[in-house]
Amino acid sequence: MSRLLDVLQAERNMQIHQNLRGHGTRPLEP
């Protein structure tokens, strides 16, 4: 189970990094 959570966290981090890169200085917001 811990491995699954790690994978999910990694994917989330990737998405966050992509969003920050795309928007520049904008945090994750709807």
N, C-alpha and C positions, 0 to 999 in steps of 0.2 A: 504493500500500500504506500509506504513512504516513497518508493521509487515513482509511483504514479503521481504523487503530489509534487515531487521534484520536477517531473516532466511538465506538469501543468504550470508550475511556477516559472519554469524556464520559458515556456511559450508566452506566458503573460509578460515576462520581462522583455522578450523579443518584440512583442507588440508595442509595449510602452516605449522602447527605444526607437522603433520605427515611427511612432506618432511624434515623439519629440523631434526626431530628425525632420519629419515632413513639415511640422508646424513651426519648428524653430524653437522659440521660447514660450511655447504654449503647453501647459500641462494637460493631462487627460481630462477632457470635458465634453459632454454631449452637445 
